[in-house]
């Protein structure tokens, strides 16, 4: 009873520490060693997080204050539930843009047009307040559902789903998302009024709309935005070049926010020059409220895509920092933590978040040791929301657009992947290009679906069209390599080692058999037909001569006949192992000598992780033909998953012959070697076969 109580308490403690990782490190937090670094890192990250929260709210198609909410609640929650010590959770451009696309689709401007009651002036003015309220409801519902999906997947231990978003896919997708982001910010940079598009060809429609209104560009807005872009780019270059000498990165974003806000307020840019500004920022936090459930049916697919993309960004960056600093992260717990951040925060009017690469790099490079840095960054945002949010009301939107664009420079550097992938893997290059083009033209949701589908199809293609080769031994080593690629690799006389780098299943079984015939130079069907023809010819000759064939036990002699005739051996059966069987064909001295000197074939199944019923049937047909033709087939390196399929193959072969399944019968077709050393297996075969044929 005492043992049961102890075990139960230990399990409960382990579950609690797993669910709230902060409990495992906070009690032993080294205050003197870590606190100062975390404070500096937290303040530096918070200074970056504040303007990014305001800017990315524009991408999410909601008022800027909701970006501040999304920079506070989720960051606070991740401190308790996250396993990474260095990533900075909060608003992120790609996720914000995906949410904005859904919000614009469900609450387009056309639904909130103000029509002049008298009809004398068909005004195109929009009821902005009502439109923004609807879009906030959509964003909140998407966030709630995305968080719920992440929690469920985490509890079901589905953290592996991120592996289906391969790195080339993610990089092509995020590059396309960056294109969408830049295009969406052009109207803010130029100060023109255009409709926001979503869905198919939205990028093209957006560019067309901006170009059609380019003559009405607000010069003051454009000059201010251009100045901000140049300043931010210079700061970014300086931070990168002198990152080892600077104690903390120069906070270019907050400088731009403060300076542009001061200029806008001092020169009354909004009134005098019609420069669009952030506008009203309510002071204080909003009370919790339930999301609008009626919006749920139209948002399931979008929420699932946002949940998977957000988790993929989070766990990939978390693993990079964990590997660099020597600790581990739990993918399933990260999924739960991100889900809780989104789900709980959505009741306080936030939109979906994930980790940001730029802020995470700031948090790590400024000496952050734990998520205490993230906690302090969220508290800095809280101070702004509660006390001084109104100060940023004159902030020009063009300055926020400049912040967004400059932060995407790193994303556009991913175009450098193209020449690298061209040299290393054409298939991965195709994944990158398809992900990019599909996401640009079809939108991020359908683009992601197309990219994932194409990536899965490439896996099928690779297994359906495996690379096969004949292996040869490298002298004075235990290595066996492709004889076509390595000049040092030499085949053993009369022995073919056939290797295929894939499993054997319905999609590639025929190709496997054809490759086996092509590489070994042996076609059992043709040889068997020729043997039957030879047998009939010999019987006819015997009947004419009335003299039976003589069986000799001397050396083997062969003769190759012209015009498709077959070779005849008149002395000894070719390569006979062990005892004879009662098969009438095996009692004859007549046999087919192939046009090569091959007498044995070894199938290397090192890469075969499974064999389905169709593949087993194809292999069974091959195995049934070779022994009849007096060629001997061996299989090596059979992994555990394939052993059941091999037993089924042998059972069918023996049942077809009416024999018992005995070890002797199995040995007639296979030599089973279970070794951890591939070289040992091959060397055993070589020694065995060469010894038999010398004797």
Number of C-alpha atoms within 10 A of each C-alpha: 6 7 8 9 10 11 12 12 12 12 12 12 13 13 12 14 15 17 18 18 18 21 15 13 11 14 8 8 13 10 11 8 10 16 17 15 19 26 21 20 28 30 22 24 29 28 20 21 29 25 25 26 25 28 29 30 28 26 27 30 22 28 23 25 26 23 29 30 28 29 30 30 24 29 28 22 21 27 25 18 23 28 27 24 24 28 33 34 29 30 33 25 27 28 27 26 23 26 28 27 26 24 26 24 16 18 20 19 19 11 12 17 15 14 14 12 9 7 8 8 9 11 12 13 12 15 13 13 10 13 21 19 13 19 24 24 23 29 30 27 29 32 31 30 27 30 30 22 21 30 26 14 20 21 13 10 15 15 22 12 12 17 10 15 20 17 15 24 25 22 22 30 29 25 26 25 25 24 19 26 23 18 18 23 21 20 25 27 27 26 25 21 14 17 14 19 20 23 19 18 15 20 24 14 15 22 16 13 18 22 16 11 15 15 10 13 18 18 14 16 24 21 14 20 25 18 15 26 24 13 17 22 19 13 17 19 11 14 18 12 11 11 15 11 9 13 12 17 20 15 17 19 26 18 17 22 21 15 14 24 21 16 15 23 18 10 11 14 20 17 11 9 14 13 25 20 20 20 17 15 18 14 14 15 14 12 8 12 10 13 22 13 12 8 14 15 8 13 19 16 15 19 28 19 19 29 29 21 21 24 26 26 21 24 24 16 19 26 18 14 20 18 11 9 12 7 12 15 18 16 23 21 22 25 31 27 27 33 32 23 31 33 27 19 27 29 19 20 27 32 35 34 32 30 26 21 18 17 24 22 17 24 32 21 16 23 20 28 20 26 27 24 32 32 24 22 30 30 20 21 24 21 13 17 21 13 11 14 19 15 15 23 18 24 27 27 25 31 29 30 27 28 26 24 22 19 20 19 13 13 17 16 10 14 15 9 14 17 10 12 16 13 9 10 10 13 17 19 21 21 25 26 21 23 30 26 17 23 30 25 18 19 22 30 21 19 24 24 16 16 27 20 14 17 24 14 12 16 12 14 14 14 18 20 16 18 13 17 21 23 24 23 23 18 11 6 8 13 16 22 20 21 17 13 10 14 11 14 19 18 17 15 12 14 21 23 26 22 24 22 17 22 22 30 21 17 15 21 21 17 16 25 17 12 19 24 15 11 15 18 14 17 17 21 13 10 19 17 11 18 21 14 14 19 18 12 11 15 15 12 13 13 10 9 9 10 9 10 13 11 14 12 10 9 10 14 13 15 12 15 10 8 6 8 13 21 21 22 19 21 17 18 22 19 15 16 13 9 7 9 9 8 10 7 13 16 12 15 18 23 26 23 24 20 12 10 10 18 20 20 19 21 18 21 21 17 15 19 15 20 22 14 14 16 21 23 19 18 19 18 14 18 21 20 17 21 16 15 20 19 21 22 21 19 19 21 21 21 15 11 12 19 14 12 18 17 14 14 20 20 17 16 20 16 11 10 10 9 11 12 15 10 9 11 14 17 12 15 19 18 14 14 17 13 12 9 10 17 15 14 16 21 14 11 18 15 10 11 17 14 10 11 13 6 5
